[in-house]
């Protein structure tokens, strides 16, 4: 009975969790209603390119940990045993064999210092058992403890010791900025696909309206022919108009599906399994608040914002900082190596380990030394060549920085020009649509009074369809220009409140 109750409880929990779990996507073959903000968020979460780039930051963070790990304390330990026999001939030993049995153990702690030096704590214990008659302490157990330290005075001193750590830190900054740049680029692709889909819907709607008008003209021409007030030519012209417009509708439908697939590939990757078709329904209309959008008069402000927030520039500055570190390290390598080294230690000797260790602790046999070690390559050709190469690589990075800044300015200026152009095209397009609609109405009245033909009405309808398409293109271009401006400044994700974070410092990578 208890097992049955437990099973029922588990089933209820599972059913409750399944009921609360949100749907992963639209129903098979159903409509997917999307605002631009929702499409952008889906792109940030599901885009495969972003998922790939998201690993760069944790990899770089692990590289930073690895670079800093050289300053961790190194523990060493070892033990060895040996037996040696040597034939000897001596007036003291006679002819025979000298036998020695040894057991050695050692342990130590070594740590590199962030200032470039190192310090080591070493302990050793040896046991020697010999058949030599001259061995007054046999077996002989020795204990030794020493502190050894070294520090560079010229090459390798100071900040140079932290060069790898600082490079790794800059690599983390560059990886994060690179991911952020990839997010902005992906969001722009999503925005472009979204507004292209809106334009495709506008085009398809205009083509369908034109086809409907052509069908109405065909019916009217057939009715007029039946009433013997029309001609077979009018019917033929109207039928040709219907067929041509039906072909244009098919082309518009194909264009829409192509753009829709482009958007779906960014926000709902298809994967290996072919899923049922999803019909995307864009909910946002373009050109909302067109008059409040920036203009070319705001160029200075947006260029300054781009120089502060463009992720590619932040990544390049991190690379430039690494180039500066390389120059510093290469310049330091030209200097000769001069290290101060020191050692203090104490030893103990007895036939048992305890007494030997007591001698060591009491410092019965203390020793110490201090000195200098010097080395350098005569001429330093390799070091000087490395320094010059590092300096030129830094100049190369500086030129890349200037080139990127120049590209950013061009990017901002182009987006602002596109905004102004699209605004003007929208005004002209609306006026053109109004005039074309008036022409269609006028030609329709002329046809009603027998002063026109279906062919001329269809010509006017073509002009109206073209005007509507041009207006739809201008409206989409305005929204595209706004998205490209935010991308140029580096604030596209911020503009729509998109959270694309996939990794947290340290806590998410250990």
C-alpha positions as CSV (number, residue, x, y, z in Angstrom):
1,X,0.0,0.0,0.0
2,X,2.8,2.4,0.9
3,X,4.6,1.7,-2.4
4,X,1.4,2.4,-4.3
5,X,0.9,5.7,-2.6
6,X,4.5,6.7,-3.3
7,X,4.1,5.9,-7.0
8,X,0.9,8.0,-7.2
9,X,2.7,10.9,-5.5
10,X,5.6,10.7,-8.0
11,X,3.2,10.7,-10.9
12,X,1.4,13.7,-9.6
13,X,4.6,15.6,-9.2
14,X,5.7,14.7,-12.7
15,X,2.3,15.8,-14.2
16,X,2.4,19.0,-12.3
17,X,5.9,19.8,-13.5
18,X,4.9,19.0,-17.1
19,X,1.9,21.3,-16.8
20,X,4.0,24.2,-15.5
21,X,6.8,23.8,-18.1
22,X,6.5,26.4,-20.8
23,X,6.3,25.3,-24.4
24,X,9.6,25.3,-26.2
25,X,8.2,26.7,-29.4
26,X,5.1,27.1,-31.5
27,X,2.8,24.2,-32.2
28,X,3.7,22.1,-35.2
29,X,2.8,24.1,-38.3
30,X,1.2,26.8,-36.2
31,X,1.7,30.6,-36.2
32,X,4.6,32.1,-34.2
33,X,3.7,35.6,-33.3
34,X,6.8,37.7,-32.7
35,X,7.7,41.2,-31.6
36,X,11.1,42.4,-32.6
37,X,12.3,42.2,-28.9
38,X,11.1,38.6,-28.6
39,X,12.8,37.6,-31.8
40,X,16.1,39.2,-30.6
41,X,15.9,37.4,-27.3
42,X,15.3,34.1,-29.0
43,X,18.2,34.8,-31.3
44,X,20.4,35.5,-28.3
45,X,19.4,32.3,-26.5
46,X,19.2,29.8,-29.4
47,X,21.7,31.0,-32.1
48,X,24.3,28.4,-32.6
49,X,27.0,30.9,-33.6
50,X,26.6,32.6,-30.2
51,X,26.6,29.3,-28.4
52,X,30.0,28.6,-30.0
53,X,31.4,32.0,-29.1
54,X,30.1,31.7,-25.5
55,X,32.9,29.2,-24.7
56,X,35.7,31.8,-25.5
57,X,35.3,33.6,-22.1
58,X,35.4,30.6,-19.8
59,X,38.3,29.2,-21.8
60,X,40.2,32.5,-21.4
61,X,39.3,32.6,-17.7
62,X,40.8,29.1,-17.3
63,X,43.9,30.4,-19.1
64,X,44.1,33.2,-16.6
65,X,44.0,30.7,-13.7
66,X,46.6,28.6,-15.4
67,X,48.9,31.6,-15.8
68,X,48.5,32.6,-12.2
69,X,49.1,29.0,-11.0
70,X,52.8,29.3,-11.5
71,X,52.8,31.2,-8.2
72,X,51.3,28.3,-6.4
73,X,53.4,26.4,-3.9
74,X,55.1,23.4,-5.4
75,X,55.5,20.3,-3.2
76,X,58.2,17.8,-4.1
77,X,59.1,14.6,-2.3
78,X,61.1,11.5,-3.1
79,X,62.6,8.4,-1.6
80,X,65.4,6.1,-2.9
81,X,67.3,3.1,-1.7
82,X,70.6,1.7,-3.1
83,X,73.3,-0.9,-2.6
84,X,76.8,-0.4,-3.8
85,X,79.8,-2.8,-3.8
86,X,83.3,-1.6,-4.9
87,X,86.5,-3.7,-4.9
88,X,89.2,-2.0,-2.9
89,X,92.9,-2.6,-2.3
90,X,94.4,-0.6,0.5
91,X,97.1,-1.0,3.1
92,X,94.3,-0.2,5.6
93,X,91.5,-2.3,4.2
94,X,93.5,-5.0,2.5
95,X,91.9,-6.7,-0.5
96,X,88.2,-7.0,-0.4
97,X,84.9,-5.3,-1.2
98,X,83.5,-2.1,0.2
99,X,79.7,-2.3,0.7
100,X,77.4,0.6,1.3
101,X,73.6,0.5,1.7
102,X,71.8,3.9,1.4
103,X,68.3,5.0,2.0
104,X,67.5,8.6,1.1
105,X,64.3,10.7,1.5
106,X,63.7,14.3,0.7
107,X,60.8,16.8,0.6
108,X,60.5,20.4,-0.3
109,X,58.3,23.4,-0.8
110,X,59.1,25.9,-3.6
111,X,57.2,29.1,-4.5
112,X,57.8,31.6,-7.2
113,X,57.4,35.2,-6.0
114,X,55.4,37.8,-7.9
115,X,58.4,40.1,-7.8
116,X,60.4,37.6,-9.9
117,X,62.3,35.7,-7.2
118,X,61.8,32.3,-5.6
119,X,62.1,30.7,-2.2
120,X,62.4,27.0,-1.2
121,X,62.2,25.1,2.0
122,X,64.1,21.8,1.7
123,X,64.4,18.8,4.0
124,X,66.4,15.6,3.5
125,X,67.2,12.5,5.6
126,X,69.8,9.9,4.6
127,X,70.8,6.6,6.1
128,X,74.2,5.1,5.3
129,X,75.3,1.6,6.4
130,X,78.9,0.6,5.4
131,X,81.3,-2.2,6.2
132,X,84.2,0.3,6.2
133,X,86.2,0.1,9.4
134,X,86.7,3.8,9.2
135,X,83.0,4.5,9.6
136,X,82.9,5.7,13.2
137,X,79.1,6.4,13.0
138,X,77.6,3.3,11.5
139,X,74.8,3.3,10.5
140,X,75.0,7.1,9.9
141,X,71.7,9.0,9.8
142,X,71.9,12.6,8.6
143,X,69.1,15.2,8.6
144,X,69.3,18.4,6.7
145,X,67.1,21.5,6.5
146,X,67.7,24.5,4.4
147,X,66.1,27.7,3.1
148,X,67.2,28.8,-0.4
149,X,66.2,32.0,-2.1
150,X,67.0,33.9,-5.2
151,X,65.9,37.2,-6.7
152,X,66.7,38.9,-9.9
153,X,68.3,42.4,-9.8
154,X,68.1,43.2,-13.5
155,X,66.4,40.9,-16.0
156,X,63.2,39.3,-14.8
157,X,62.7,41.6,-11.8
158,X,59.4,43.5,-11.0
159,X,56.4,43.5,-13.3
160,X,58.0,41.3,-15.9
161,X,57.2,38.3,-13.6
162,X,53.5,39.0,-13.9
163,X,53.6,39.4,-17.7
164,X,51.8,36.1,-18.4
165,X,49.1,36.8,-15.8
166,X,48.4,40.2,-17.3
167,X,48.3,38.8,-20.8
168,X,45.8,36.2,-19.6
169,X,43.7,38.9,-17.9
170,X,43.6,40.9,-21.2
171,X,42.6,37.8,-23.0
172,X,39.6,37.5,-20.7
173,X,38.7,41.1,-21.5
174,X,39.1,40.4,-25.2
175,X,37.1,37.2,-25.1
176,X,34.2,38.9,-23.3
177,X,34.3,41.8,-25.7
178,X,34.5,39.4,-28.6
179,X,31.4,37.6,-27.4
180,X,29.6,40.9,-26.9
181,X,30.5,41.9,-30.4
182,X,29.2,38.6,-31.7
183,X,25.9,39.2,-29.8
184,X,25.5,42.6,-31.4
185,X,26.3,41.2,-34.9
186,X,23.8,38.4,-34.4
187,X,21.1,40.7,-33.1
188,X,21.6,42.9,-36.2
189,X,21.2,39.8,-38.4
190,X,17.9,39.0,-36.5
191,X,16.7,42.6,-36.8
192,X,17.5,42.7,-40.5
193,X,15.7,39.3,-41.1
194,X,12.7,40.5,-39.0
195,X,12.3,43.8,-40.9
196,X,12.9,42.0,-44.3
197,X,10.0,39.7,-43.3
198,X,7.8,42.7,-42.5
199,X,8.7,44.1,-46.0
200,X,8.0,40.7,-47.5
201,X,4.5,40.7,-45.9
202,X,3.9,44.2,-47.2
203,X,5.0,43.2,-50.7
204,X,2.9,40.0,-50.6
205,X,-0.1,42.0,-49.4
206,X,0.3,44.5,-52.2
207,X,0.6,41.7,-54.8
208,X,-2.5,40.0,-53.5
209,X,-4.5,43.2,-53.6
210,X,-3.4,43.8,-57.2
211,X,-4.4,40.2,-58.1
212,X,-7.8,40.8,-56.5
213,X,-8.3,43.9,-58.5
214,X,-7.4,42.1,-61.7
215,X,-9.9,39.3,-60.9
216,X,-12.6,41.9,-60.3
217,X,-11.7,43.5,-63.7
218,X,-11.9,40.1,-65.4
219,X,-15.4,39.5,-63.9
220,X,-16.5,43.0,-65.0
221,X,-15.1,42.4,-68.5
222,X,-16.9,39.1,-68.8
223,X,-20.1,40.7,-67.6
224,X,-19.8,43.5,-70.1
225,X,-19.1,41.0,-72.9
226,X,-22.2,39.0,-72.0
227,X,-24.2,42.3,-72.0
228,X,-22.7,43.0,-75.5
229,X,-21.2,46.3,-74.3
230,X,-17.6,44.9,-74.0
231,X,-15.2,43.2,-76.4
232,X,-13.3,39.9,-76.4
233,X,-10.1,42.0,-76.3
234,X,-11.1,43.5,-73.0
235,X,-11.6,40.0,-71.5
236,X,-8.3,38.8,-72.9
237,X,-6.4,41.8,-71.4
238,X,-8.1,41.2,-68.1
239,X,-7.3,37.5,-68.1
240,X,-3.6,38.2,-68.9
241,X,-3.5,40.7,-66.1
242,X,-4.8,38.0,-63.6
243,X,-2.3,35.4,-64.7
244,X,0.6,37.9,-64.5
245,X,-0.4,39.0,-61.0
246,X,-0.9,35.4,-59.9
247,X,2.7,34.8,-60.9
248,X,3.9,37.8,-59.0
249,X,2.0,36.6,-55.9
250,X,3.8,33.2,-56.2
251,X,7.2,35.1,-56.4
252,X,6.3,37.2,-53.4
253,X,5.3,34.1,-51.4
254,X,8.6,32.4,-52.3
255,X,10.5,35.6,-51.2
256,X,8.6,35.6,-47.9
257,X,9.4,32.0,-47.2
258,X,13.0,32.6,-48.0
259,X,13.3,35.5,-45.6
260,X,11.2,33.6,-43.0
261,X,13.7,30.6,-43.1
262,X,16.6,33.1,-42.7
263,X,14.9,34.4,-39.5
264,X,14.1,30.9,-38.2
265,X,17.7,29.7,-38.8
266,X,18.8,32.5,-36.4
267,X,16.2,32.1,-33.7
268,X,15.0,28.5,-34.0
269,X,17.9,26.4,-35.6
270,X,16.5,23.7,-37.7
271,X,18.8,20.9,-36.5
272,X,19.0,17.4,-38.1
273,X,15.3,16.6,-37.7
274,X,13.0,18.2,-40.2
275,X,10.2,19.9,-38.2
276,X,6.8,21.0,-39.4
277,X,6.7,24.4,-41.0
278,X,6.4,27.4,-38.6
279,X,4.6,30.5,-39.9
280,X,6.1,33.6,-38.3
281,X,3.8,36.5,-37.8
282,X,5.7,39.8,-37.1
283,X,3.8,42.0,-34.8
284,X,5.8,45.2,-34.8
285,X,5.2,47.8,-37.4
286,X,8.1,49.8,-38.8
287,X,8.7,53.5,-38.5
288,X,7.2,53.9,-35.0
289,X,8.2,57.4,-33.9
290,X,10.2,58.2,-37.0
291,X,10.5,61.9,-36.2
292,X,12.1,61.1,-32.8
293,X,14.9,59.1,-34.4
294,X,18.4,60.6,-34.6
295,X,19.6,62.6,-37.6
296,X,23.0,63.6,-39.1
297,X,23.1,66.5,-36.7
298,X,23.6,64.0,-33.9
299,X,26.8,62.5,-35.5
300,X,29.3,63.8,-32.9
301,X,27.3,62.4,-30.0
302,X,26.9,59.0,-31.5
303,X,30.5,58.7,-32.6
304,X,31.6,59.4,-29.1
305,X,29.2,56.8,-27.8
306,X,30.6,54.3,-30.3
307,X,34.2,55.0,-29.3
308,X,33.2,54.2,-25.7
309,X,31.0,51.2,-26.1
310,X,31.9,49.4,-29.3
311,X,32.9,45.9,-28.2
312,X,35.4,45.3,-31.1
313,X,37.3,48.4,-30.0
314,X,37.5,47.1,-26.4
315,X,38.8,43.8,-27.6
316,X,41.4,45.5,-29.8
317,X,42.5,47.6,-26.8
318,X,43.1,44.4,-24.9
319,X,45.2,43.1,-27.7
320,X,47.1,46.4,-27.8
321,X,47.7,46.1,-24.0
322,X,49.2,42.6,-24.6
323,X,51.4,44.1,-27.3
324,X,52.6,46.6,-24.8
325,X,53.4,43.8,-22.4
326,X,55.4,42.0,-25.1
327,X,57.5,45.1,-25.7
328,X,58.2,45.5,-21.9
329,X,59.2,41.8,-21.6
330,X,61.4,41.9,-24.7
331,X,63.0,45.1,-23.5
332,X,63.7,43.5,-20.2
333,X,65.3,40.5,-21.9
334,X,68.1,42.8,-23.3
335,X,69.4,43.4,-19.8
336,X,71.9,40.9,-18.4
337,X,70.9,38.3,-15.8
338,X,72.1,39.2,-12.4
339,X,70.6,37.3,-9.5
340,X,71.3,37.4,-5.8
341,X,71.2,34.0,-4.2
342,X,71.3,32.9,-0.6
343,X,71.1,29.8,1.5
344,X,70.9,29.0,5.2
345,X,70.7,25.5,6.6
346,X,71.5,23.2,9.5
347,X,72.4,19.5,9.6
348,X,72.3,16.6,12.2
349,X,74.2,13.3,12.3
350,X,73.8,10.3,14.6
351,X,73.1,6.6,14.5
352,X,69.4,7.0,15.2
353,X,66.9,9.3,13.5
354,X,65.7,11.0,16.7
355,X,69.1,12.1,17.9
356,X,70.0,13.2,14.4
357,X,66.9,15.3,14.1
358,X,67.5,16.8,17.5
359,X,70.9,18.0,16.3
360,X,69.3,19.6,13.3
361,X,66.7,21.4,15.4
362,X,69.4,22.7,17.7
363,X,71.4,24.0,14.9
364,X,74.5,22.0,15.8
365,X,75.9,22.3,12.3
366,X,74.7,25.5,10.8
367,X,75.8,26.9,7.4
368,X,74.9,29.8,5.2
369,X,75.9,31.5,1.9
370,X,75.1,34.5,-0.2
371,X,76.3,35.5,-3.6
372,X,75.6,36.9,-7.1
373,X,75.1,35.0,-10.4
374,X,75.7,36.8,-13.7
375,X,75.0,35.7,-17.3
376,X,74.4,37.3,-20.7
377,X,74.7,36.6,-24.4
378,X,77.5,38.7,-25.9
379,X,75.9,41.1,-28.4
380,X,72.3,40.2,-27.3
381,X,71.3,39.8,-31.0
382,X,68.4,37.5,-30.2
383,X,67.0,39.7,-27.4
384,X,67.3,42.9,-29.5
385,X,65.6,41.3,-32.5
386,X,62.8,40.1,-30.3
387,X,62.4,43.6,-28.9
388,X,62.3,45.3,-32.3
389,X,59.7,42.7,-33.5
390,X,57.6,43.3,-30.4
391,X,57.8,47.0,-31.0
392,X,56.7,46.7,-34.6
393,X,53.8,44.4,-33.6
394,X,52.6,47.1,-31.2
395,X,52.8,49.7,-34.0
396,X,50.8,47.2,-36.1
397,X,48.2,47.0,-33.4
398,X,48.0,50.8,-33.2
399,X,47.4,51.1,-36.9
400,X,44.6,48.4,-36.6
401,X,43.1,50.5,-33.8
402,X,43.1,53.6,-35.9
403,X,41.6,51.7,-38.8
404,X,38.8,50.3,-36.6
405,X,38.0,53.8,-35.3
406,X,37.8,55.0,-38.8
407,X,35.5,52.2,-39.7
408,X,33.3,52.9,-36.7
409,X,32.9,56.5,-37.8
410,X,32.0,55.4,-41.3
411,X,29.5,52.9,-39.8
412,X,27.8,55.6,-37.6
413,X,27.7,58.2,-40.5
414,X,26.2,55.6,-42.9
415,X,23.5,54.6,-40.4
416,X,22.5,58.3,-39.8
417,X,22.4,59.0,-43.5
418,X,20.2,56.0,-44.0
419,X,17.9,57.3,-41.4
420,X,17.6,60.7,-43.0
421,X,17.2,59.1,-46.5
422,X,14.5,56.7,-45.3
423,X,12.5,59.5,-43.6
424,X,12.5,61.4,-46.9
425,X,11.5,58.3,-48.9
426,X,8.6,57.6,-46.5
427,X,7.2,61.1,-47.0
428,X,7.6,60.8,-50.8
429,X,6.2,57.2,-50.7
430,X,3.1,58.2,-48.8
431,X,2.4,61.0,-51.3
432,X,3.0,58.6,-54.2
433,X,0.6,56.0,-52.8
434,X,-2.1,58.6,-52.4
435,X,-1.6,59.9,-55.9
436,X,-1.6,56.3,-57.3
437,X,-4.8,55.4,-55.5
438,X,-6.4,58.5,-56.9
439,X,-5.3,57.5,-60.4
440,X,-6.7,54.0,-60.0
441,X,-10.1,55.4,-58.8
442,X,-10.2,57.9,-61.7
443,X,-9.3,55.2,-64.3
444,X,-11.9,52.9,-62.8
445,X,-14.6,55.6,-63.3
446,X,-13.5,56.1,-66.9
447,X,-13.8,52.4,-67.4
448,X,-17.3,52.5,-65.9
449,X,-18.3,55.1,-68.5
450,X,-16.7,53.2,-71.3
451,X,-13.8,55.7,-71.8
452,X,-11.0,53.3,-70.7
453,X,-10.0,49.6,-70.9
454,X,-9.0,47.0,-68.4
455,X,-5.5,47.2,-69.7
456,X,-5.2,50.9,-68.7
457,X,-6.7,50.2,-65.3
458,X,-4.2,47.4,-64.7
459,X,-1.4,49.8,-65.7
460,X,-2.6,52.2,-63.0
461,X,-2.9,49.3,-60.5
462,X,0.7,48.4,-61.3
463,X,1.8,51.9,-60.5
464,X,-0.1,51.7,-57.2
465,X,1.5,48.3,-56.3
466,X,4.9,49.7,-57.1
467,X,4.2,52.7,-54.9
468,X,3.0,50.6,-52.0
469,X,6.1,48.4,-52.4
470,X,8.4,51.4,-52.4
471,X,6.7,52.8,-49.3
472,X,7.0,49.4,-47.5
473,X,10.7,49.3,-48.5
474,X,11.3,52.8,-47.1
475,X,9.4,51.9,-43.8
476,X,11.5,48.8,-43.4
477,X,14.7,50.7,-44.3
478,X,14.0,53.2,-41.6
479,X,13.8,50.5,-38.9
480,X,16.8,48.8,-40.4
481,X,18.8,52.0,-40.2
482,X,17.8,52.4,-36.6
483,X,19.0,48.9,-35.8
484,X,22.3,49.5,-37.7
485,X,22.9,52.7,-35.8
486,X,22.5,50.9,-32.5
487,X,24.9,48.2,-33.8
488,X,27.4,50.9,-34.9
489,X,27.3,52.4,-31.4
490,X,27.3,49.0,-29.7
491,X,24.0,49.4,-27.8
492,X,21.7,47.1,-29.8
493,X,21.3,44.6,-27.0
494,X,20.8,47.4,-24.4
495,X,18.2,49.2,-26.7
496,X,15.9,46.1,-26.6
497,X,16.8,44.8,-23.1
498,X,18.4,41.6,-24.4
499,X,20.1,39.4,-21.9
500,X,22.7,37.2,-23.7
501,X,24.9,36.3,-20.7
502,X,25.8,32.6,-20.7
503,X,28.8,32.6,-18.2
504,X,29.8,34.2,-14.9
505,X,33.3,35.0,-13.7
506,X,34.9,32.3,-11.7
507,X,31.8,30.9,-10.1
508,X,30.5,29.6,-13.4
509,X,33.9,28.2,-14.6
510,X,35.5,26.3,-11.8
